[in-house]
Amino acid sequence: MSEVPPATNLQRSTCGSGPVLLLLHGVTRCGPDWEALLPALAEHWTVVALDQRGHGASPRGDRYLVTDYVADAVRIVREEAADSVVLFGHSLGAIVAAAVAAELPDRVRGIILEDPPFHTMGNRIGGTAWEAQFLGMRAAAETGGSTEDITDSLAEIRLPASGGGFKRLGDLRDRASLAWSAQCLAQLDPEVLTPVIEGRWLDGYAFPEVLSRVRCPALLLQADPGAGGALTDADAETVVEVIPDCRHVRFPGCGHNLHRDQPGIVLRAFADFATSCYFSKNELTKAPL
């Protein structure tokens, strides 16, 4: 990957005690997106939820390629984690987590990759529902307004349907889900979405070569592509093939935001995986996971 300057003063929140678990959210989201998991995770971990550049309360950046987010996360792990860490990333955050593990094999003890989109949101995005969704989201973020205004705009985004015609985003996601997206978009730099829409988000990120350099245990959580998941079956097979120690858990019928839609199931999968990274089974059974 090319050298990029890391951002400074990135916003993060910390809770709990124990080994460090760094949470990396998806594109258009922010650190509080993990709130459904935090009480259980904080039983055994020092949980650090990051607002990535251009998101939440973090500063806006000059560039928003995946490699830029990777540079930020590498700096945080190098400078602020006293010991080895576990990385849990969703979507964009999952792609970042894999690259950080490849860059810092002696510092990253395990990674959880939740529905990483790879070229679904990279060079394969053109003409897809994802492209239409992000075009609508960028327009909503640029227009701004109240949370209600942005929620209304999101509901009216027209997505191409697999059988032809269009569907409204509001017909596919409930009002509460759209309202949370609106709260996140109210804090988003709209330019975050430009390289995604233009299909150059992954420029400089050599998939799958980056994953072949991951040496720690990995847990791959795959949403259902037929229900809005972003990780294709072919890319999931590639991840499992190139990461030497990779467990693969599928979530049939579940969409892209697994940790918000299915927090209990995600926590159980995480707990099983964590035994190989830090905890004995006896210690882990005490946690409310």
RASUL-V688435 format. One line per field, one symbol per residue. ss: DSSP state (@ for helix, = for strand, . for the rest). phi: phi as a letter, one per 30 degrees, with the letter a starting at -180 (. if undefined). psi: psi as a letter, one per 30 degrees, with the letter a starting at -180 (. if undefined). Layout:
ss = ???
phi = ???
psi = ???
//
This chain:
ss = ...........====...======......@@@@@@@@@@@...======...............@@@@@@@@@@@@@@@....======.@@@@@@@@@@@@....=======...@@@........@@@@@@@@@@@@@@@...@@@@@@@@@..===.....===@@@@..@@@@@@@@@@@....@@@@@@@@...........@@@@....=======.@@@.....@@@@@@@@@@...======......@@@@.@@@@@@@@@@@@......@@@@.....
phi = .ddbdddciddbbbbibkedbccbdddicaedecedcdeddddbbdccccddeichcdddcdbbdeddddedddddddcccdbdbccbbcheddddeddddddbddcccabccchddhdeccdcdeicdddddddddddddddijdedddeddddcdccdcdcjibbdeddcbdddddddedddddcddededdddddiceceicddceeddcdcddbccccddedcjdcddddddddeddcdebbcbbcbeicdddddcdbddddddddddddddcbcdddddddddc
psi = klkkklllhkklkklalalkjkkjllkfaleffgeffeeeefefljkjjkjlkflbgllllflhlefeeeeeeeeeeeffjfallkkjkkceeeeeeeeeeeeifffjflkkjjhkfbgegbfgfkgleeeeeeeeeeeeeeebaleeeeeeeefgkkkkleglalkkefffkleeeeeeeeeeffgkjffefefeefggegkfjikgeeffgkflkkjjjkljffggkfjleeeeeeeeefjeikkkklikgkaeiefeeheeeeeeeeeeefffeekleeefffki.
//
